[in-house]
Amino acid sequence: MASRLIGLARSFPSNFHFFFSNRNHTLKAGHNFILNVFLITKSTSQFATLSSERKLMNDVARKVLSCQEPNNKIGRSPDTADPNSNIPFQVTPKSVANKNSEKKQSSQSILRSYFKLTKPNLTFLVTLSSICSYAISPNSVSVGELAFLTIGTALCSGSANAINMGREPEFDKRMTRTSLRPVVTGLITPKQAFQFASVTGSLGCLILYFGVNPIVSLLGFINIGLYAWVYTSLKRRSILNTWVGALVGAIPPLMGWAASSSLAHPGSWCLAALLYAWQFPHFNALSHNIADQYKQAGYVMTAAENPKLNARVALRYSLLMFPICFGLSYFEVTDWFFQIDSGIANTWMAILAYRFWMQQKHNHASGHTATPDAKQMANFHARKLFWCSVWQLPVVLVLAMLHKKGQWDRLWHYMGLNSEYSDPKQTKLAI
């Protein structure tokens, strides 16, 4: 059979001309490209060259696959050669790659944990109230001053929140809402939380001191202590913690106003009162649906201790929003059109607070036991009031900025539509 194949190959020598020049029209082992042993005659000399041919093919394959010379071509023996020296790209062992990936994920997780220490949603709201107050204040706006105010207020708020988390891990882990906080889960220790708070709080106060003014810096420092120590301690002792917490929310508007105007202006205290009053319908509605969790965690909240009072206070301060907004127009912080559209937002919240209070009054009337359906209805009204408060405050603040006193007159003047307008600031400078 082998002789027949060899004869066939000799009959068609041009078949091998594609790879080798075979002018003698004979099959030679040295010219064999595919190394098929059946095409090689059974001669001793031909089998002697077979091992060398295989070695040659191995070298060729190595050069093609690795794009490099084999190890024995560069002066190294195959036994001592680096197994990765012929690989044309860097190969990282799987274990090392996993370690690097885990290290990167760990770093990102730590950064996220420190970011969560600041309670980003609450910090954003606090900073927003300060920015809006600065924009509503009568004096001119400086972009640089506004930037320092924003950064400093955010850092001070984040510092207070970090201290709050560092002090309460044993209580926070008992509540579903706070059980995944970084100090509770052990991602950050209380000591690390306090260190982070020290750095951010100090940096925030320094930014406010040198970038804005000492009064704003002092207010930021007071707010850290009021929230992190007084409010946090009262949460486990008295329902008065809610009123103290409302004071904490009233200070950022004073910071924004004091950045550009005097706190002797009644408008600054109207804005502070607006934030103070808003927190009762907002927090009392929030705490109603998790009152049992607060109680189990060891917190003394009005929603758990006196549910009827909790709803009544929410209604009382919802109604207080009307005279506060009236004061902004009366003291010429806003124009009188502000009373129309702000009144719509205030009415919306007051109606929901009234429904919540009426349901709680019925549920907790003396000698009456609330049915499960009645309790569920109170929960429903509390949720609606909470989400209303989430939108009501930003709407009122934005409307106050749009209705800032003299703002539209200045706009018409700059557009050339009101030539009789004279800027009071320029007049004051001229005098």
Buried (B, 14 or more C-beta within 10 A) or exposed (E): EEEEBBEEBEEEBEEBEEEEEBEEEEBEBEEBEEEEEEBBEEEEEBEEBBEEBEEEEEBEEBBEEEEBEBBBEEEEEEEEBEEEEBEEEEEEEEEEEEEEEEEEEEEEEBEEBBEBBBBBEBBEBBBBBBBBBBBBBBEEEBEEBBEBBBBBBBBBBBBBBBBBBBBBBEBBBBBEEBEEBBBBBEBBEBEBBBBBBEEBBBBBBEBBBEBBBEBBBBBBBBBBBBBBBBBBEBBEEBBEBBBBBBBBBBBBBBBBBBBBBEBEBEBBBBBBBBBBBBBBBBBBBBBBBBBEBBBEBEBBBBBBBBBBBBBBBBBBBBBBBBEBBBBBBBBBBBBEEBBEBBBEBBEBBBBBBBBBBBBBEBBBEEEEEBEEEBBEBBBBBBBBBBBBBEEBBBBBBBBBBBBBBBEBBBEEBEEEEEEEBEBEEEEEEEE
